Amino acid sequence: TITVGVLALQGGVVEHLNLLRRATAHVQSPDSLRFTFAEVRTAPQLAQCDALIIPGGESTTMAIVARRLGLLDPLREFVKVQHKAVWGTCAGLVMLAEEAVATKQGGQEQIGGLDVRVLRNRYGTQMQSFVANLDLAFLGEGEEPFRAVFIRAPVVEEVISDGGSGSQKQAGKVEVLGVCQVPGQQTEGEGKGDIVAVRQGNVFGTSFHPELTDDVRIHVWWLGQVADALRHGRLAVDGV
Ligand code: GLN
């Protein structure tokens, strides 16, 4: 059994659990393979997990609560020492970035694991939320675009390392898996846009919220990655 946790300190926990449960029917895996899903609020619960989702919500709040519950270091260990699979959506992406730039004053603690700097609230306030069609190559050729929901979303401003040397560095390079052409905004040219989906080894992050849609494709893909990684004893870091 593969145990997938959803960090349940704050944010869109139930939405992820619902979509995860629906996604399991579509994951290509041997019959022997089964998933169970669990809310994670304590270090012992985290230790039970093979993989973890960090939902959207408010990353400053999430970090404060995680610190109070003594979860920050276990989470760092999960991601950077045990190299277990983890996926952050929106605020979860902020938590997984090594660096975050806020539009307002005030930093926060993070888990890290992705060698990127994110810009929080890139598109402004809740009122400026939008939906954009993304072509996500990892979902397969000729697939319909993914209707991605952006709510006070962060974007990856810069890849800050190529997984180079140094004890704190993550294994593998940062792969850009998705870019967004913002509706009504000037972009820098063909194929350019904001980086809204990245992966580095075991760590996956999206600026948007698949859990707020009916589209199970990214959950299915990610669960497939998790299952493969556990079967082969590693996470695939090769191209998409
Ligand atoms: N703006 C939030 C943050 O920086 C993220 C918003 C979201 O998760 N929808 O944490």
Boltz pocket constraint, residues with backbone or C-beta under 6 A from the ligand:
constraints:
  - pocket:
      binder: B
      contacts: [[A, 55], [A, 56], [A, 57], [A, 58], [A, 59], [A, 60], [A, 89], [A, 90], [A, 91], [A, 92], [A, 94], [A, 120], [A, 121], [A, 151], [A, 152], [A, 153], [A, 154]]
      max_distance: 6.0
